[in-house]
Amino acid sequence: MGYRTIDRPLGGTAEAEIVVSRSRFLARVCRVEDEESARAFIASIRATDHDARHHCTAFVIGPDGALRRTNDDGEPSGTAGRPMLEVLAGREVSDVVAVVTRWFGGILLGTGGLVRAYGDAVAAALDVAGTRERVLWQQARVVAPIAEVGTMESRLRRDTDVVEVAYEADRVTWTVAMTDVDVLDRLEYELVEPVWRDDR
């Protein structure tokens, strides 16, 4: 099970600029994990480029891309946020917010021109960012007597990613992550909360 996001660490950004009939469209995309982070990024762009006329936005969040929002920010309805969202959806990326800042160049583009410009700007920023896959890793706790530490440690480090090790007087508990729990065959373990990880 997995999904794609932009090839940036959490909070990482990419940008691209296009010029259409003297209007500048500066697109920025940022990797986020929730709506609060997306809105904070949008606010930071507004504060940085306060001289621009429009800061149009779209974001898609969640492994299933279920949370989707757009804002035309004063452009004619449906000419900015929606085409930006359609590019994000078409590229099948999630956990991404896109902001396109427009400086008006004095020439009206019409609704079709705006739709193309906002969509093209986001596509250009996504081209710069690239994509990476996120994969759902299972996590488990494995407990073994202290006498078996050497053998168990060797096997777990070979077959899983050891997240944490806790030593007690008579036993050791490992928290491990893996994409397939079958690697724990013939071991006693308890599944804990799975976690999304970047697959490099």
Residue pairs with C-beta under 8 A, 6 or more apart in sequence:
1 63
1 135
1 136
2 133
2 134
2 135
2 136
2 199
3 63
3 64
3 65
3 92
3 94
3 133
3 134
4 91
4 92
4 93
4 94
4 131
4 132
4 133
4 134
5 31
5 93
5 94
5 95
5 96
5 131
5 132
5 134
6 12
6 14
6 29
6 31
6 93
6 96
6 126
6 129
6 130
6 131
6 132
7 129
7 130
7 131
7 132
8 14
8 30
8 31
8 129
9 31
10 31
10 32
10 33
11 30
11 31
11 32
11 37
12 30
12 31
13 28
13 29
13 30
13 31
13 41
14 28
14 29
14 125
14 126
14 128
14 129
15 26
15 27
15 28
15 29
15 125
15 128
16 26
16 27
16 121
16 124
16 125
16 127
16 128
17 24
17 25
17 26
17 27
17 121
17 124
18 24
18 25
18 27
18 117
18 120
18 121
18 124
19 25
19 105
20 105
20 109
20 113
20 116
20 117
21 105
21 107
21 109
21 113
22 105
22 106
22 107
23 102
23 103
23 104
23 105
23 107
23 109
23 117
24 102
24 103
24 105
25 100
25 101
25 102
25 117
25 118
25 120
25 121
26 49
26 100
26 101
26 102
26 103
26 121
27 98
27 99
27 100
27 101
27 121
27 122
27 124
27 125
28 45
28 98
28 99
28 100
28 101
28 125
29 96
29 97
29 98
29 99
29 122
29 125
29 126
29 129
30 38
30 41
30 96
30 97
30 99
31 95
31 96
32 38
32 41
32 59
32 61
32 95
32 96
32 97
33 61
33 95
34 61
35 59
35 61
35 67
35 69
37 97
38 59
38 61
38 69
38 97
41 97
41 99
42 55
42 57
42 97
42 99
45 55
45 99
45 101
46 55
49 55
49 101
51 103
52 101
52 102
52 103
53 74
53 102
53 103
53 104
54 73
54 74
54 75
54 80
54 100
54 101
54 102
55 73
55 99
55 100
55 101
55 102
56 71
56 72
56 73
56 75
56 80
56 81
56 84
56 99
56 100
56 102
56 118
57 69
57 70
57 71
57 73
57 81
57 84
57 97
57 98
57 99
57 100
58 68
58 69
58 70
58 71
58 81
58 82
58 84
58 85
58 88
58 97
58 98
58 122
59 67
59 68
59 69
59 88
59 96
59 97
59 98
60 67
60 68
60 85
60 88
60 89
60 93
60 94
60 95
60 96
61 67
61 68
61 94
61 95
61 96
62 94
62 95
63 94
63 134
63 136
63 196
64 94
65 89
65 92
65 94
68 85
68 89
70 80
70 81
70 82
70 84
70 85
71 80
71 81
72 78
72 79
72 80
72 81
72 82
73 80
73 81
75 102
75 114
75 118
76 111
76 114
78 111
78 115
79 111
79 114
79 115
79 118
80 100
80 114
80 115
80 118
81 118
82 115
83 115
83 116
83 118
83 119
83 122
84 98
84 100
84 118
84 119
84 121
84 122
86 119
87 98
87 119
87 122
87 123
87 126
88 96
88 98
88 122
88 126
91 123
91 126
91 131
93 126
93 131
95 134
98 122
98 125
100 118
100 121
100 122
102 117
109 117
132 198
132 199
132 200
133 198
133 199
134 196
134 197
134 198
134 199
135 179
135 196
135 197
135 198
135 199
136 179
136 194
136 195
136 196
137 161
137 177
137 178
137 179
137 194
137 195
137 196
137 197
138 177
138 178
138 179
138 180
138 181
138 191
138 194
139 163
139 175
139 176
139 177
139 191
139 192
139 193
139 194
139 195
140 175
140 176
140 178
140 181
140 184
140 189
140 190
140 191
140 192
141 173
141 174
141 175
141 176
141 189
141 190
141 192
142 152
142 156
142 173
142 174
142 176
142 184
142 187
142 188
142 189
143 171
143 172
143 173
143 174
143 188
144 152
144 171
144 172
144 174
145 170
145 171
146 167
146 168
146 169
146 170
146 171
146 172
149 172
152 172
152 174
153 165
153 172
153 174
156 162
156 174
156 176
159 178
159 183
159 184
160 176
160 177
160 178
160 183
160 184
161 176
161 177
161 178
162 174
162 175
162 176
163 175
163 176
163 177
164 174
164 175
165 172
165 173
165 174
165 175
166 172
166 173
166 174
166 175
175 192
176 184
177 195
177 197
178 184
181 189
181 191
